[in-house]
Amino acid sequence: MERRRFIGVIAGGLLVASVSEAQRDPLIGTWEGQNDDPSTPGDPSRTLIIQMMSGNLASGLFGYTGKRLGGVGITIDRSGNRPSITFVTGFGATIRLTLMNEKWLFVESCG
């Protein structure tokens, strides 16, 4: 099984993750990572599951790894050189991730 990662700064911390398996679309899959922001209380582990896509929308789940995940609506932007996704967490933070290559997603912003 090929491992892929996403990495980036989230509110001063680092989020690194890997997807469980390669899919036809490199964005689809289960991504597990860590929020290394010291100002974020609680468990730093996070999971994002991108389940299915239709046009520029996708459905997914996001939350603490190993716990109940909440549903998120995901917007996909394929207008640039690299596709990116944006979603809002259950805490109201907007997260934007950009696919850098088939193995890396970069966290562009979180706020």
Residue pairs with C-beta under 8 A, 6 or more apart in sequence:
1 20
1 21
1 22
2 21
2 22
2 103
3 18
3 19
3 103
4 18
4 19
4 22
4 26
4 29
4 102
4 103
4 104
4 105
5 16
5 17
5 18
5 19
5 103
5 104
5 105
6 15
6 16
6 17
6 31
6 33
6 97
6 104
6 105
6 106
6 107
7 14
7 15
7 16
7 17
7 104
7 105
7 106
7 107
8 14
8 15
8 97
8 105
8 106
8 107
8 108
9 15
9 107
10 35
10 37
10 95
10 107
10 110
11 35
11 37
11 39
11 40
11 110
11 111
12 37
12 38
12 39
13 35
13 36
13 37
13 38
13 39
13 40
13 44
14 34
14 35
14 36
14 37
15 33
15 34
15 35
15 36
15 46
15 107
15 110
16 33
16 34
17 31
17 32
17 33
17 34
17 46
17 48
17 105
18 31
18 32
18 33
19 29
19 30
19 31
20 29
20 30
20 32
21 29
21 30
22 29
22 102
23 29
25 53
26 99
26 102
27 50
27 53
27 58
27 76
27 83
27 85
27 99
28 50
28 51
28 52
28 53
28 58
29 49
29 50
30 47
30 48
30 49
31 47
31 48
31 49
31 50
31 105
32 45
32 46
32 47
32 65
33 45
33 46
33 47
33 48
34 44
34 45
34 46
35 44
35 45
35 46
36 44
37 44
42 64
43 64
43 65
43 67
45 64
45 65
45 66
46 62
46 63
46 64
46 65
47 61
47 62
47 63
47 64
47 65
47 66
47 69
48 60
48 61
48 62
48 72
48 87
49 60
49 61
49 62
49 69
50 58
50 60
50 74
50 85
51 58
51 59
51 60
51 61
52 58
52 59
53 76
55 76
56 75
56 76
56 77
56 78
57 73
57 74
57 75
57 76
58 73
58 74
58 75
58 76
58 85
59 71
59 72
59 73
59 74
60 71
60 72
60 73
60 74
60 87
61 69
61 70
61 71
61 72
62 69
62 70
62 72
62 87
62 89
62 90
63 69
63 70
63 90
70 89
70 90
72 87
72 88
72 89
73 87
73 88
74 85
74 86
74 87
75 85
75 86
75 87
76 83
76 84
76 85
77 83
77 84
77 85
77 86
82 98
82 99
82 100
83 98
83 99
84 96
84 97
84 98
84 99
84 108
85 96
85 97
86 94
86 95
86 96
86 97
87 94
87 95
88 94
88 95
89 95
93 110
93 111
94 109
94 110
94 111
95 107
95 109
95 110
96 107
96 108
96 109
96 110
97 105
97 106
97 107
97 108
98 105
98 106
98 108
99 105
100 106
